Amino acid sequence: MEKNYFFTSESVTEGHPDKIADQISDAILDDLIGQDSEARVAVETLVATGLVLVAGQITTTGYVNIPKIVRETVREIGYTRAKYGFDCDTCAVLTTIEEQSKDISIGVNNAWEVREEKTMPEKNIIASTGAGDQGMMFGFACRETPELMPLPISLAHKLTHRLAEVRKNKILPYLRPDGKSQVTVQYQNGNPYRVEAIVIAAQHHPKVGKDTINEGIMEDVIRAVIPPEYLDQNTKYYINSTGRFVIGGPQADTGLTGRKIIADTYGGVGSHGGGCFSGKDPTKVDRSGSYAARYIAKNIVASGIADRCEIQIAYAIGVANPISIMVDTFETEKIPHSRIIPLIKKYFDLRPAAIIEYLKLKRPIYKKTAAYGHFGRELEEFTWEKTDKADLLKKEI
């Protein structure tokens, strides 16, 4: 890997159309899983001018009022007036929902190991719950930030989160919900050295001038977020670089669930399996498997086994045990690489029901994940961010 380079990551605000869609999908999931912890949910949302379309598959004993949840979510984000380009009270809400395919539920309820190999007792939930889909999931951690995330995506998320804060707290009252950030970091000898460029796009009131917006965002967003040691006289700033950003949200751009999967994860650092997270209950390993992979990678780095770690886990639909595990420590490991996968198998059960149990995923915690990243935010609900296995791993070094 080249040691001296530039790397860029982006984030979007909760008012970006794609993130509106993610939050609606996860708000529906939260409502259902709060009533029925065994609910099977795979919900996608599309938002466009004046329209929200919710589609997917749901099997549950609960009941969800989808139009109500849509309107509440859009209201919380801040689209409360038609002049903002989208209005929570007047947008149309359409739904098309079916039950989960019985062909899928066969494999989730009775794993391959029970049905075909007959190596597991049928009443053992952890053993007999199969993966809800095939696929490969990645987790990543590194020492660039205290939360063990790559610095570019960490700073990009903090900028967009700050854009929402200054808007909602009326520090910059002329801002509106849509917005994006982008951060380019210069690396020397493989370590973050300085910030090369910061890009901010912030939706705003039509009568506010560019100078006012530039000054406000520079002072109350960029300087409030970016550590001064990363900024110098050569750092470049691009704030609303078209000169105007009045039309935003679903009026300007169609939003879809799962279209910001790189911003949801590590900002382009490492790999991504391709599946999105939002709107999916934890039997879908796109979500639970990715959370488990982050949990493992973070504990490996926190333990000192490696300074940088990427994990890949692969599943087959209806099969409980992963079909492969890959670890890349980018030559930063402190023990023989051949020892790491056996340690993972010793301390981390990667069957879907086991992941759901030890990460406590049958809770209505998902709406919080749907903006500003699923990783690197050390909230109580984000159990995959804990480093509670680090001491156990450290003893193995």
Disulfide bonds with the S-S distance in Angstrom:
none
